[in-house]
Amino acid sequence: MNSLTAALLASAALISSSAFAAPAAHAQTASPAPGAAPAPVVTLPGTPQPPFPATPPKLIVAISVDQFSADLFQQYRNHFTGGMARLLTGAVFPSGYQSHAATETCPGHSTILTGYRPAHTGIIANNWVDQSVNRPDKIVYCSEDESVAGMDHNNYIVSDKHLKVPTLGERMKTADPRVRTVSVAGKDRAAVMMGGHKMDEIWWWDGKTYVSYAGRAVPPVIERTRKAVADLIARPQDAMPLPGFCKPLDRPITVGSQTLGTGRFQRAAGDLKAFRVSPAADAAVLAMAAGFVQDMKLGQGPQTDILSVGLSATDYIGHALGTQGAEMCIQMAELDRSLAGFFDVLDATGVDYEVMLTADHGAHDMTERQQIRAMPMESHIAPEAKTKAMSAAIAKAMGLPNDPPLMMSAEGDIYINAALPAATRAKVLAEAKRRYEALPQVAAALTRDEIAATPWPTTPPETWTLKEKARSSYDPTRSGDLLILLRPRVTTIEEPAPGYVETHGSPWDYDRRVPILFWRKGMAGFEQPLSVETVDIAPTLAATIGLPMPGVDGRCLDLDPGATDTCKR
């Protein structure tokens, strides 16, 4: 384990450094030595596969790695030697799908532990427009309480009120009140959407430290984590070493006013933003999670407990630095090591735990690097496609005032001004649809009536039409009057800026596809390359503890490669 992870885990979880130097032996689960390939699972012909463990696990650990696309997983899977290598010995679904169109953080996290698509979770985007809210800013953030006076979508009170369905942890606690549910993350929306409404502990990074809902007592593990992270940030961070397999990616590229691609996560003392955009941010969240496992003795009671962990650094690094430079390569190596350290702590408890790891969405690299790597068709969105410009053009053409604007937007949803007469609204909508469809960068401009009339998709997610993808993230109370979907390889970033050079949110598979991995000690591993969905995760985990989840959008995945069916217990 690297010194960064060891130091954070030791400080937050109060584990001595010697525990990491010589972890307890686990023949089937010990992490390989750095640089070593994971040991292959060899099954002789005719040898029966061991059945999936018959007893329920005592602790479910659900991990989301923000912006960990299936493409990124495939690119680095042969280089993993630590925690990710362990997960590769379990059930591997490399073609998981966040199957909906709104491939953003909040909707994606809302699918992982609910079993429902965003159309049912109500989390249609990170932000949407609600013209009825009593504040100048009509944009609503997915994890806020917009009824609080003096707030807006950038300065808000965190709340779970917008999540319309229960999470797996909520269902477990309803079935057995002794169940402990814990959610920790680098973003509030990850912690809230995976944790849900009934949390024993929920904590996230607010840009300065780890916080929770107002009025909650601060447990010792949070005090330790806060101190450990504050001490770390107060010291400068030297350049991190470059793994050998990262050297081919160590090439500078000019993006706007920046030169990226060769960074090593150097950090000046006190730089909070640089901490967030670094592997240390994930190590700290894992340290906090480990501390909760120890302090609360999760998994050591008569019931099964659940811990959700949202790792956000990959997303921040991707947005700020891209996916194909030395920076992301270092992040993948550090994530692998940090997970290994976290699993070592879980091993030391002796608890029978079950791990699931996935992502809330994918992404692809910044336009500038794609253009010089055989993708010249990559482009930034044209100014005329932006809502403000479109609204002004329509107002001029129709002889209407545009103050306030005819149209408002959030995350691709266009909302026609509700103050307009109904007949005028209909004309504005028709004109907006016509104009957007005429733009060469636009793949579709779908009205809410078109989306609502689309049947619920029943085929594998890679076959879905744009209307079916949009239907899966459409909520009639929150979605816009018109949904704009750009063509493949067109980014919504008009001009790259520091901290924001690439993004996601499209309906295309580079944003939809994510890995889904399950691991438990004693299970026989296998790989299923065909598509599954993230809404399948919750019913799959629920089946391993004998908890029914009827009526959800997902299906249970059989985690036993032999005759035993883990979905029929």
ABEGO torsion letter per residue (X at the ends): XBAAAAAAAAAAAGBBAAAAABBBBBAAABBBBBGBBBBBBBBBBGBBBBBBBABBBABBBBBBBBGBBAAAAAAAAAABABAAAAAAABBBBABBBBABABBBAAAAAAAAAAGBBAAAAGBABABBBBAABBBABABBBAABBAABBGBBAABBBBBAAABABBBAAAAAAAABAABBBBBBBABAAAAAAAAEABBABBBBBAGABBBBBBGBBBBAAAAAAAAAAAAAAABBBBBBBBBAAAAAABBBBBBEABBBGABAGBBBBGBAAAAABBAAAAAAAAAAAAAAAAAAGBGABABBBBBBBBBAAAAAAAAAAEAABAAAAAAAAAAAAAAAAAAAAAAAAGBBBBBBBBBABBEBBBAAAAAABGBAABBBBBAAABAAAAAAAAAAAAGBBAOBBABBBBGGBBBBBAABBAAAAAAAAAAAAAAAAABAABABBBBAAAAAABBBBABBAAABBAAAAAAAABBAAABBABBBBBBBGBBABABBBBGBABBBGBABAAAABBBBBBBBBGBBBBBBABBBBAAAAAAAAAAAAGBBBBGBABBBBBABABABBAAAX
